[in-house]
Amino acid sequence: MTMLSFQVSKDVERKVADNAAESGRTVEDLLSDMTARMVRDFEARQTFETMAQRGRGEVDKALDLLRKSDRS
């Protein structure tokens, strides 16, 4: 694993520690999970944007498909 290091204010450090303690986790585990979630969210947004770009100009086709499924 790689270690990340960054500076935060004492207030933020205390709040992160409080949050971790409240959830029964270590600060390292909490921040690792938060970072992994941030990466997954970023990748999901990239995938959505790619798919949306591919679908541009296909609104009428999509609406026709929806109308057909409503009739079923």
RABELDA-V308092 format. One record per pair of residues at least 4 apart in sequence whose ideal C-beta (glycine too) atoms are under 6 Angstrom apart, sorted by the first residue. I is the first residue (numbers start at 1). J is the second residue. D is the distance in Angstrom with one decimal. If there is no record, write none. Layout:
I/J/D
I/J/D
This chain:
8/12/4.1
8/13/5.4
16/27/5.9
17/27/5.6
20/25/5.0
20/27/4.6
20/30/4.3
25/29/4.5
25/30/5.1
58/62/5.7
